Amino acid sequence: MGAALKAFCRDCFWTTAAAQRRCAACGSPRVVAHEELERLSIAHMDCDAFYASVEKRDRPELRDQPVIVGGGRRGVVTTCCYIARISGVRSAMPMFKALKLCPQAVVIKPDFSKYRAESQRILGLAAQLTPLIQNLSLDEAWMDLSGTERLHGAAPALTLARLQARIEAETGLTVSIGLAANKFLAKIASDLDKPRGFSVIGAAEAQSFLDGRPVGILPGVGPAMVASLEKAGFRTVGHLARAEPKDLAGRWGAHGLRLHELAHGRDSRAVNPHEARKGISAETTFNEDLTKLADLEDILAELSEKVARHARKDGVAGRVVTLKLRTTDFKIHTRRKTIPVPTQTAKTLFAVGREMLAREVDGRPFRLVGVGMAELVEADAVEGDFFAGEERRALASEKTLDALRARFGADAVTSGRILRAKAALKED
């Protein structure tokens, strides 16, 4: 492969063994330079404002306009373009707040079938480079290009830059790449220079890079954990790195030890294409707040059917049923129940979800309900032993309905409860 790779141009792919600020071949300033460039092979690829970018690509007249993908005025922002972000709009923000910040924004309902198709195109291009791809969602994935230098005739860094350019040329969409020594650092790197970014974090600099950053940057550290860590005096990653592992283990057990490793930039997780995803879920935000159990049950029934169809299509079943509620103060309330038989039927999802829902409905107004399944298993591996009795009969019935819908259309078969729910969810 010749001289050691220390820098390359993302426009013409010129390479050099010395750090450069501009490309000596084409003059481009888009040069990636790093001492460890040739030795790193773990990457995180993140599509830039994915859903909004797909919509802008398909509607060129929106190119210079702020675009928000999400529900109606009482919904939340699914994602937004970078122009909207300048005004302060962010994902998961209530729509009324987003439109107050950016009243001129164009709001588009999400089209997940289109987004899934584009995700498959992008991941298909990545799969031509390595089989070691681990999806996190439709718009992001980890990749491991270890040992691919001879196959592609280039270091992983250069191969990734060529992939980035190819994705943009063939799909009209852009991605940002984070290259690092492990998954944790790669995911952080991919967010450093968006959009169309390519950032590198080497092993030697990991500790100093992380030292002054807030503990919330660590995976698995949500708002509650941030509060717990800060109360204990650990406000930055550096504070955790300098703590005694025994002290962290005493406070938070194995999770405390894990945080200590991450604080030092260490992450031993492999890129695993077969790692099970966390779950399948569906949720909706109401046009008007709901308080009555019967109204919430109508919507829960439709969401249960949606999740169950998705599970059957993907050949998975869930051991845990989850319920999600949002009250009018925007607080999220989640409940979960482990069931004795892994399910992929709406009948079981709805029955268990309704049981949890009944315990929560006490006159409070709710603005959102969601249902899902977690701890997924392959349905083929358990069907013969576990899907028995009522579950087997329900599964056979729902598969028959799947076949009818596939032949005559998605709305060919539905229930009176579902029709009522759809009427309640109709947009203003």
VEXDO-415856 format. One record per residue (C-alpha): residue in three letters; x, y, z. Coordinates in nm, 3 decimals. Layout:
<marses>
  code        x        y        z
   ALA        X        Y        Z
...
</marses>
This chain:
<marses>
  code        x        y        z
   MET    0.000    0.000    0.000
   GLY    0.304    0.224   -0.011
   ALA    0.382    0.505    0.232
   ALA    0.186    0.538    0.554
   LEU   -0.147    0.716    0.517
   LYS   -0.167    1.033    0.725
   ALA   -0.411    1.239    0.520
   PHE   -0.642    1.216    0.220
   CYS   -0.871    1.438    0.016
   ARG   -1.241    1.363    0.033
   ASP   -1.300    1.514   -0.312
   CYS   -1.033    1.354   -0.534
   PHE   -0.902    1.087   -0.287
   TRP   -0.542    1.201   -0.316
   THR   -0.337    1.058   -0.031
   THR   -0.022    1.165    0.148
   ALA    0.207    1.049    0.427
   ALA    0.220    1.401    0.573
   ALA   -0.057    1.603    0.733
   GLN   -0.197    1.865    0.494
   ARG   -0.458    2.141    0.528
   ARG   -0.539    2.150    0.157
   CYS   -0.523    1.890   -0.116
   ALA   -0.205    1.920   -0.322
   ALA   -0.386    1.769   -0.622
   CYS   -0.715    1.960   -0.643
   GLY   -0.681    2.234   -0.382
   SER   -0.986    2.119   -0.183
   PRO   -0.994    2.206    0.189
   ARG   -1.183    1.882    0.259
   VAL   -0.876    1.696    0.378
   VAL   -0.887    1.440    0.660
   ALA   -0.559    1.417    0.851
   HIS   -0.477    1.207    1.156
   GLU   -0.174    1.022    1.292
   GLU   -0.374    0.701    1.343
   LEU   -0.562    0.721    1.015
   GLU   -0.417    0.402    0.872
   ARG   -0.476    0.194    1.185
   LEU   -0.845    0.269    1.253
   SER   -1.123    0.052    1.113
   ILE   -1.439    0.093    1.326
   ALA   -1.685    0.345    1.184
   HIS   -2.025    0.489    1.260
   MET   -2.225    0.605    0.959
   ASP   -2.508    0.849    1.027
   CYS   -2.742    0.984    0.760
   ASP   -2.777    1.362    0.776
   ALA   -3.128    1.474    0.884
   PHE   -3.238    1.159    0.704
   TYR   -3.616    1.186    0.673
   ALA   -3.605    1.557    0.597
   SER   -3.324    1.504    0.345
   VAL   -3.528    1.239    0.162
   GLU   -3.823    1.478    0.140
   LYS   -3.605    1.765    0.015
   ARG   -3.443    1.542   -0.246
   ASP   -3.785    1.438   -0.376
   ARG   -3.922    1.794   -0.367
   PRO   -3.643    2.022   -0.495
   GLU   -3.858    2.331   -0.439
   LEU   -3.803    2.276   -0.065
   ARG   -3.424    2.286   -0.092
   ASP   -3.382    2.628    0.070
   GLN   -3.679    2.606    0.305
   PRO   -3.698    2.481    0.665
   VAL   -3.859    2.137    0.667
   ILE   -4.002    1.951    0.966
   VAL   -4.105    1.587    0.943
   GLY   -4.361    1.497    1.205
   GLY   -4.725    1.490    1.314
   GLY   -4.990    1.759    1.329
   ARG   -4.985    2.058    1.559
   ARG   -5.028    1.831    1.863
   GLY   -4.760    1.589    1.751
   VAL   -4.386    1.601    1.791
   VAL   -4.094    1.661    1.556
   THR   -3.964    1.334    1.413
   THR   -3.671    1.511    1.251
   CYS   -3.599    1.841    1.081
   CYS   -3.354    1.980    0.829
   TYR   -3.052    2.188    0.922
   ILE   -3.221    2.513    0.818
   ALA   -3.496    2.449    1.074
   ARG   -3.234    2.363    1.335
   ILE   -3.088    2.713    1.300
   SER   -3.416    2.839    1.451
   GLY   -3.380    2.600    1.744
   VAL   -3.606    2.317    1.622
   ARG   -3.498    1.974    1.746
   SER   -3.617    1.614    1.721
   ALA   -3.882    1.510    1.977
   MET   -3.981    1.874    2.031
   PRO   -4.358    1.937    2.058
   MET   -4.483    2.055    1.720
   PHE   -4.648    2.368    1.856
   LYS   -4.316    2.476    2.006
   ALA   -4.128    2.398    1.684
   LEU   -4.370    2.606    1.479
   LYS   -4.346    2.891    1.726
   LEU   -3.967    2.890    1.676
   CYS   -3.992    2.844    1.300
   PRO   -4.341    2.947    1.180
   GLN   -4.239    2.942    0.814
   ALA   -4.144    2.572    0.827
   VAL   -4.297    2.322    0.586
   VAL   -4.439    2.029    0.788
   ILE   -4.448    1.688    0.619
   LYS   -4.600    1.369    0.756
   PRO   -4.341    1.089    0.776
   ASP   -4.344    0.821    0.504
   PHE   -4.159    0.534    0.666
   SER   -4.196    0.297    0.372
   LYS   -3.998    0.545    0.162
   TYR   -3.739    0.595    0.435
   ARG   -3.695    0.218    0.478
   ALA   -3.635    0.179    0.104
   GLU   -3.367    0.449    0.106
   SER   -3.207    0.297    0.415
   GLN   -3.183   -0.037    0.237
   ARG   -3.018    0.129   -0.064
   ILE   -2.755    0.294    0.154
   LEU   -2.688   -0.016    0.361
   GLY   -2.669   -0.221    0.042
   LEU   -2.382   -0.003   -0.079
   ALA   -2.209   -0.039    0.259
   ALA   -2.255   -0.417    0.251
   GLN   -2.043   -0.433   -0.064
   LEU   -1.746   -0.330    0.151
   THR   -1.790   -0.546    0.463
   PRO   -2.039   -0.795    0.606
   LEU   -1.977   -0.650    0.953
   ILE   -2.256   -0.392    0.966
   GLN   -2.470   -0.341    1.276
   ASN   -2.783   -0.133    1.226
   LEU   -2.893    0.098    1.504
   SER   -3.190    0.242    1.314
   LEU   -3.295    0.333    0.962
   ASP   -3.043    0.615    0.950
   GLU   -2.735    0.490    1.133
   ALA   -2.509    0.186    1.156
   TRP   -2.171    0.072    1.281
   MET   -1.923   -0.082    1.038
   ASP   -1.604   -0.281    1.090
   LEU   -1.361   -0.276    0.796
   SER   -1.080   -0.462    0.971
   GLY   -0.882   -0.674    0.726
   THR   -1.034   -0.521    0.412
   GLU   -0.724   -0.332    0.299
   ARG   -0.613   -0.590    0.042
   LEU   -0.968   -0.647   -0.085
   HIS   -1.030   -0.277   -0.154
   GLY   -0.672   -0.168   -0.215
   ALA   -0.693    0.105    0.047
   ALA   -0.703    0.166    0.420
   PRO   -1.054    0.158    0.576
   ALA   -1.051    0.539    0.610
   LEU   -1.015    0.590    0.236
   THR   -1.265    0.315    0.158
   LEU   -1.520    0.487    0.383
   ALA   -1.463    0.823    0.215
   ARG   -1.527    0.665   -0.124
   LEU   -1.845    0.506    0.013
   GLN   -1.958    0.844    0.145
   ALA   -1.912    1.000   -0.198
   ARG   -2.082    0.709   -0.373
   ILE   -2.389    0.730   -0.148
   GLU   -2.426    1.100   -0.225
   ALA   -2.382    1.047   -0.599
   GLU   -2.621    0.751   -0.629
   THR   -2.895    0.842   -0.381
   GLY   -2.878    1.220   -0.356
   LEU   -2.849    1.184    0.023
   THR   -2.552    1.260    0.247
   VAL   -2.401    1.076    0.541
   SER   -2.148    1.165    0.807
   ILE   -1.874    0.922    0.907
   GLY   -1.706    0.879    1.244
   LEU   -1.388    0.669    1.242
   ALA   -1.230    0.555    1.567
   ALA   -1.077    0.277    1.769
   ASN   -1.413    0.145    1.894
   LYS   -1.791    0.175    1.861
   PHE   -1.839    0.429    2.139
   LEU   -1.583    0.674    2.003
   ALA   -1.695    0.622    1.642
   LYS   -2.052    0.719    1.729
   ILE   -1.934    1.036    1.901
   ALA   -1.705    1.119    1.606
   SER   -1.986    1.096    1.349
   ASP   -2.168    1.383    1.518
   LEU   -1.872    1.623    1.528
   ASP   -1.887    1.764    1.176
   LYS   -2.239    1.722    1.035
   PRO   -2.356    1.733    0.765
   ARG   -2.125    1.554    0.516
   GLY   -1.868    1.517    0.789
   PHE   -1.576    1.280    0.831
   SER   -1.424    1.292    1.180
   VAL   -1.159    1.079    1.348
   ILE   -1.092    1.006    1.715
   GLY   -0.780    0.802    1.776
   ALA   -0.709    0.584    2.077
   ALA   -0.420    0.803    2.193
   GLU   -0.634    1.117    2.215
   ALA   -0.955    0.959    2.348
   GLN   -0.893    1.040    2.713
   SER   -0.811    1.405    2.655
   PHE   -1.098    1.441    2.408
   LEU   -1.351    1.309    2.659
   ASP   -1.211    1.466    2.975
   GLY   -1.414    1.788    2.998
   ARG   -1.733    1.664    2.834
   PRO   -2.055    1.615    3.034
   VAL   -2.134    1.265    3.160
   GLY   -2.450    1.265    2.947
   ILE   -2.235    1.197    2.641
   LEU   -2.182    0.839    2.762
   PRO   -2.415    0.568    2.625
   GLY   -2.671    0.445    2.875
   VAL   -2.659    0.770    3.073
   GLY   -3.004    0.930    3.053
   PRO   -3.140    1.229    3.246
   ALA   -3.202    1.027    3.565
   MET   -2.850    0.882    3.560
   VAL   -2.701    1.224    3.486
   ALA   -2.876    1.359    3.796
   SER   -2.748    1.068    4.004
   LEU   -2.391    1.108    3.880
   GLU   -2.389    1.484    3.929
   LYS   -2.529    1.448    4.279
   ALA   -2.236    1.218    4.356
   GLY   -1.989    1.478    4.220
   PHE   -1.932    1.330    3.873
   ARG   -2.019    1.612    3.635
   THR   -1.769    1.540    3.358
   VAL   -1.633    1.229    3.192
   GLY   -1.295    1.318    3.340
   HIS   -1.439    1.298    3.692
   LEU   -1.549    0.941    3.619
   ALA   -1.215    0.852    3.463
   ARG   -1.029    0.965    3.776
   ALA   -1.267    0.790    4.017
   GLU   -1.182    0.463    4.187
   PRO   -1.354    0.175    4.003
   LYS   -1.438    0.020    4.340
   ASP   -1.629    0.333    4.438
   LEU   -1.826    0.338    4.112
   ALA   -1.906   -0.032    4.143
   GLY   -2.023    0.020    4.499
   ARG   -2.264    0.292    4.387
   TRP   -2.389    0.159    4.055
   GLY   -2.269   -0.199    4.028
   ALA   -2.160   -0.334    3.688
   HIS   -2.294   -0.019    3.521
   GLY   -2.051    0.189    3.728
   LEU   -1.757   -0.021    3.606
   ARG   -1.883    0.011    3.249
   LEU   -1.894    0.390    3.283
   HIS   -1.536    0.390    3.412
   GLU   -1.421    0.201    3.103
   LEU   -1.608    0.435    2.870
   ALA   -1.468    0.738    3.051
   HIS   -1.121    0.615    2.950
   GLY   -1.238    0.575    2.589
   ARG   -1.239    0.196    2.614
   ASP   -1.515   -0.010    2.455
   SER   -1.463   -0.380    2.382
   ARG   -1.796   -0.438    2.204
   ALA   -1.762   -0.589    1.858
   VAL   -1.964   -0.478    1.557
   ASN   -2.223   -0.755    1.556
   PRO   -2.458   -0.781    1.255
   HIS   -2.666   -1.039    1.441
   GLU   -2.723   -0.842    1.759
   ALA   -3.094   -0.837    1.827
   ARG   -3.269   -0.505    1.802
   LYS   -3.430   -0.378    2.116
   GLY   -3.791   -0.392    2.006
   ILE   -4.079   -0.286    1.780
   SER   -4.324   -0.014    1.878
   ALA   -4.584    0.225    1.746
   GLU   -4.732    0.535    1.899
   THR   -4.957    0.826    1.812
   THR   -5.032    1.174    1.942
   PHE   -5.396    1.280    1.966
   ASN   -5.559    1.588    1.818
   GLU   -5.741    1.633    2.149
   ASP   -5.636    1.506    2.492
   LEU   -5.808    1.181    2.592
   THR   -5.915    1.077    2.940
   LYS   -6.158    0.788    2.886
   LEU   -6.031    0.430    2.893
   ALA   -6.255    0.325    2.602
   ASP   -6.114    0.598    2.375
   LEU   -5.757    0.506    2.462
   GLU   -5.832    0.137    2.410
   ASP   -5.959    0.206    2.057
   ILE   -5.627    0.360    1.963
   LEU   -5.428    0.096    2.150
   ALA   -5.604   -0.172    1.943
   GLU   -5.493   -0.019    1.612
   LEU   -5.136    0.029    1.734
   SER   -5.128   -0.333    1.855
   GLU   -5.226   -0.453    1.508
   LYS   -4.957   -0.238    1.349
   VAL   -4.683   -0.369    1.579
   ALA   -4.796   -0.730    1.543
   ARG   -4.800   -0.709    1.160
   HIS   -4.449   -0.567    1.169
   ALA   -4.333   -0.849    1.396
   ARG   -4.483   -1.117    1.172
   LYS   -4.331   -0.957    0.863
   ASP   -3.988   -0.958    1.029
   GLY   -4.028   -1.309    1.172
   VAL   -3.981   -1.208    1.535
   ALA   -4.181   -1.240    1.857
   GLY   -4.160   -1.043    2.180
   ARG   -4.128   -1.165    2.536
   VAL   -4.215   -0.822    2.682
   VAL   -4.511   -0.594    2.611
   THR   -4.448   -0.221    2.664
   LEU   -4.692    0.065    2.713
   LYS   -4.606    0.433    2.668
   LEU   -4.817    0.730    2.774
   ARG   -4.751    1.103    2.761
   THR   -4.943    1.338    2.986
   THR   -5.023    1.700    2.905
   ASP   -4.712    1.818    3.089
   PHE   -4.508    1.618    2.831
   LYS   -4.388    1.367    3.090
   ILE   -4.341    1.016    2.952
   HIS   -4.477    0.721    3.151
   THR   -4.367    0.371    3.047
   ARG   -4.480    0.033    3.170
   ARG   -4.370   -0.316    3.070
   LYS   -4.478   -0.671    3.140
   THR   -4.300   -0.998    3.066
   ILE   -4.536   -1.259    2.925
   PRO   -4.495   -1.638    2.952
   VAL   -4.528   -1.697    2.576
   PRO   -4.339   -1.484    2.319
   THR   -4.602   -1.318    2.101
   GLN   -4.642   -1.174    1.756
   THR   -5.020   -1.132    1.772
   ALA   -5.226   -0.817    1.814
   LYS   -5.463   -1.014    2.036
   THR   -5.200   -1.068    2.305
   LEU   -5.039   -0.726    2.264
   PHE   -5.374   -0.554    2.306
   ALA   -5.485   -0.771    2.600
   VAL   -5.165   -0.712    2.798
   GLY   -5.142   -0.346    2.695
   ARG   -5.504   -0.284    2.795
   GLU   -5.440   -0.440    3.136
   MET   -5.151   -0.198    3.198
   LEU   -5.347    0.092    3.051
   ALA   -5.643    0.034    3.283
   ARG   -5.418    0.082    3.585
   GLU   -5.298    0.420    3.455
   VAL   -5.627    0.579    3.350
   ASP   -5.746    0.783    3.648
   GLY   -5.901    1.092    3.493
   ARG   -5.573    1.248    3.383
   PRO   -5.568    1.376    3.023
   PHE   -5.326    1.197    2.791
   ARG   -5.185    1.329    2.464
   LEU   -5.004    1.018    2.341
   VAL   -5.026    0.640    2.369
   GLY   -4.789    0.377    2.236
   VAL   -4.747    0.001    2.254
   GLY   -4.456   -0.223    2.167
   MET   -4.276   -0.549    2.217
   ALA   -3.925   -0.597    2.352
   GLU   -3.675   -0.879    2.413
   LEU   -3.731   -1.006    2.061
   VAL   -3.665   -1.366    1.958
   GLU   -3.674   -1.537    1.620
   ALA   -4.028   -1.668    1.571
   ASP   -3.913   -1.972    1.371
   ALA   -3.702   -2.089    1.662
   VAL   -3.987   -2.090    1.912
   GLU   -4.306   -2.138    1.714
   GLY   -4.320   -2.516    1.740
   ASP   -4.270   -2.526    2.116
   PHE   -4.430   -2.209    2.245
   PHE   -4.705   -2.090    2.010
   ALA   -4.981   -2.313    2.141
   GLY   -5.348   -2.296    2.237
   GLU   -5.513   -1.955    2.205
   GLU   -5.190   -1.792    2.089
   ARG   -5.157   -2.039    1.802
   ARG   -5.520   -1.987    1.697
   ALA   -5.483   -1.609    1.714
   LEU   -5.163   -1.626    1.510
   ALA   -5.327   -1.840    1.241
   SER   -5.620   -1.598    1.223
   GLU   -5.401   -1.289    1.200
   LYS   -5.179   -1.447    0.934
   THR   -5.494   -1.510    0.730
   LEU   -5.579   -1.141    0.761
   ASP   -5.224   -1.055    0.653
   ALA   -5.277   -1.260    0.337
   LEU   -5.609   -1.087    0.264
   ARG   -5.453   -0.745    0.309
   ALA   -5.160   -0.840    0.086
   ARG   -5.404   -0.943   -0.187
   PHE   -5.677   -0.680   -0.159
   GLY   -5.505   -0.387    0.010
   ALA   -5.410   -0.272    0.359
   ASP   -5.764   -0.150    0.439
   ALA   -5.943   -0.455    0.303
   VAL   -6.000   -0.603    0.649
   THR   -6.042   -0.402    0.967
   SER   -6.255   -0.389    1.280
   GLY   -6.517   -0.148    1.407
   ARG   -6.283   -0.053    1.693
   ILE   -6.006    0.029    1.447
   LEU   -6.241    0.238    1.233
   ARG   -6.340    0.441    1.538
   ALA   -5.974    0.491    1.627
   LYS   -5.893    0.613    1.276
   ALA   -6.177    0.862    1.291
   ALA   -6.045    0.992    1.624
   LEU   -5.695    1.033    1.479
   LYS   -5.803    1.212    1.161
   GLU   -5.597    1.527    1.114
   ASP   -5.757    1.868    1.144
</marses>
